[in-house]
Each structure stands twice: as structure tokens, then as C-alpha cells.
């Protein structure tokens, strides 16, 4: 693949990654609640890894062609986001709550992260709509290799940005427990709002 195509994809991809959404909300909540943001971010990346594997296998095209399947995925993702957001609001995290995080296993934290990114509407947009536009079927690289490279670039961008978001949330709010709780509540409310918007937007089509 040529560097111009890669640079163009990276520019669009970073614009999506830097847009606050469900992934950001989860990274922030993890930064405030958990002792390490790594399991949460690893879970988020695992969700995108699943999409990348589907794309490499060519299954994304099949899914994208089914309006009913896309609707089902969107509704499921919206409901999951709203459920997670409600839980965050019910138990707003402060740094003093780090002992609670020990009770939540790394596996549970990773599975939640994978669920969030795996059902994230930004992932649907990227993999089903944008990524195919940067694939050249007649290029010197096989389509699967091009897809894998673009997917890897996306996962790398997400890992760097979400780790920074989680660490900054913990560092900046370290001495401000009331602000930490407020930010966590805002993250939970964001999840619920995004989920509600997706439900309304998809079901009223």
C-alpha cells in the first residue's frame, strides 16, 4: 500500500478515535475506578481485533449488505451501552473506590471493554463504511493484507489514545474526588445518551 493512502486513512481514523464516545467514557471510568487502565483498554482493543478479523475474512461485506443484521447489532449495542451507563451512574467511581476494582476481575473488565468496542457505532462506521474505501482490489498487496494493515493501524491508534485518556483522567483528578465522581457520572450519562440516540435513530428509520 502506498503511503498516501495510509496517511489519508490515519487522518480519518484519528478523527474518529479522538471523538469522545463510549470508548472514552469507559476509559475514563476505568482510570478512576481501577488500579490499572490496561485491562479496560485491552478489552476495547480486543473488540476491534474481532472486527479486523471479520474484515480480513471478507465477512464485513456480507454483514454490511444485511440491513436487518446491522439494525440488530446497533440495537444490541445501544441497549448494552445504556445498561453499562446505568451501572456507572448507580456506582460513581472515586479514587477511594479502588478497592472495589479488585473485586472485578481483569477478565470481567476486558469482556466489558470488548463488548463496548465490539458494539460501538463508530466501529460499524469505520469497518463497514470507511475502511473499504481505502482498499485497492487491484493493488500489489492482497486485499486481506491491506485490510489487516488498516485494522492494525486503527487498533494502535485506539490503544495509544485510550491509554492516555484513562491515565490522564486518574492523574488530573487524583486530588479531586468530587470532580472524579462528577466525571464518572458524566461518562455514565454519555453512555446512556449515546445508547438512547442510537435506539431512536435506528428504530425510526
N, C-alpha and C positions, 0 to 999 in steps of 0.2 A: 504494500500500500504506500502511496506517496505521502510525503509529509504535509502537503497542503490539505489533503482530506483528513488526516489525523488531527491537524490543528483546528480545522473547522468543526470537527466532531467534538473535540475537547472544549472548545469555546461554548458550544451549545450545551454540552453536558455539565460544565461547571455552572452555567446559568441556572440549570435545574437543581443541581446539588446545593447551591448557595441560597436557593429559595426556601425559606423556613416552611416546614410542614410537619408531617407525622414523624419522620425520621429525626428531625431536630428536636421535637418535643420529647421523644423517647431518650435521645442522647442527653438532653438537659436533665430529665428526671433521673436517669442513671447516674449522672455526675453528682447529683445532690443526694441520692438515696444510697447508692452502692459504694463500696470501698474502691472499686476499680470500674472504669467505664469500658474496659476491654471486652468483657463478655457481651455487653449490650451491643457494642459496635460490631463485634464478631458475628452476632446474630443477624444484625442488619445486613452485613456483607453476605452472609450465607443465603439470605433471601434473594439477593441479586445474583449470586452464583447459580442458583436454581434457574433463574430466567436466562442467564447466559448459556447454560447447558441446553435449555429448551431451544434457544435461538440457534446454537451451533447444530443441533439435531434437525433444524428446519421446522420444528413444531409450532413456533411462534406464528408462522404464516397461516397454519391451519386454525389456530385459536383466533387469530385476528379476523379471519373470514367468517366466524360464527358470532353473530350479534347476540344471540341468546347466552352463549357461554361468556362473552365479555360482560354482559349485564349481570350474570350470576356472580362472576368474580368481583365486580365492582360493588354489588350489594353486600356480598360476604365481607369484603374489605371494609366497607363503611360501617357495618354492624360491629365488626371486631374493633375498629378504632373507637367507636362510641363506648363500647364496653370497657376498653382499656382506660379511656379518658375518665369515665365514671369512677373507676377504681383509684385513679390518681387523685381525683378531687376528694374522694372519701378518705384517703390517707395521704395528705400532702406531706412531702418529704422535707425534712430539715437535716442538717448535718448531724444532729443528735440522733437521727434515726438510723445511723449506720449499722447499729446492732441488728436492726430488723433485716437488713440486707443479707446478713449472714444466713438467716433462715431461708432465704430464697436461693436455691442452688444456682450455680453458674449455668447449668443446663436449662433451668426454667427461664432464666434471664435471656439466654441465647435463643430459645424457642420463641419467646415473645418478640424478640427483635426480628427473627426470621419471618414471623407472621406479619409484622408491621410492614417490613420492606417487600415481602412477597405479595402483599395485597395493596401495596401503595399505588395510588393512581398515577404518580409520577413514573413509576416503573412501567405501568401499562402504556403510558405515553411514549416513554423512551424506547422500549423494546418493540412495541407493536407499530409505532408510527414513525419515529425519528431514525432509529438505527438502520432500518432497511434503506433509507435514502443515501447512506454513506457506503453502501456495499456495491461494488462493481462486479457483476457476474462475469464480465469478460476480462477482468484484471488478471495479472500474473499470479496473484495469490488465490488459492481456493476460497470459495465463499465461506466455508466453515472456519478457515483460518482468519479471514477478515473479521468475521463475527466474533470469534473468540478474542481477538486483539481489542476490538472496540469494547466488548464486555469487560475485559480485564482493566482497561483504562477507566471505565466507569466505576468499577469496584475500588480501584486505587484512589480515585478522587473522593469517593464516599468515605473510605477509611480515614484518610487524612483530615477531611473537613469535620466528620462526626466525632473523631477523637478530640480534635481541637475544641469543638463546641462543648463536649462533655467536660473536658479538663478546665476550660475557661469558666464554665458555669460553677464548678466547685471552687476554683481559685478566687474568682471575683466575689462570690457570695459567702466565702468561708467565714467571715466575721459578721455576717448579717443574716441570722437565722430567720427573721421575719421576712426579709426580702427573698430568701431561698424558698420559703413556703409560698410566697406570692407568685414567684416564677413557676413553681411546680403546679400551682393551681391554674395558672395561665396556660401551661403546657397541656394539662388535662382538658381545659376548656377548648383549646385549639383542636385537640383530637376529636372531641365531641362535635365541634362546629364543622370540621372538615368532613367527618362521617355523615353528619346531617345533610350538608350541602350535596355530597355525592349521592345520597339516597334520593333526595328530591330531584336532583338534576337527571339521574338515570331513570327513575320511575315515572317522570313526567314526559319522557321522550315519546 
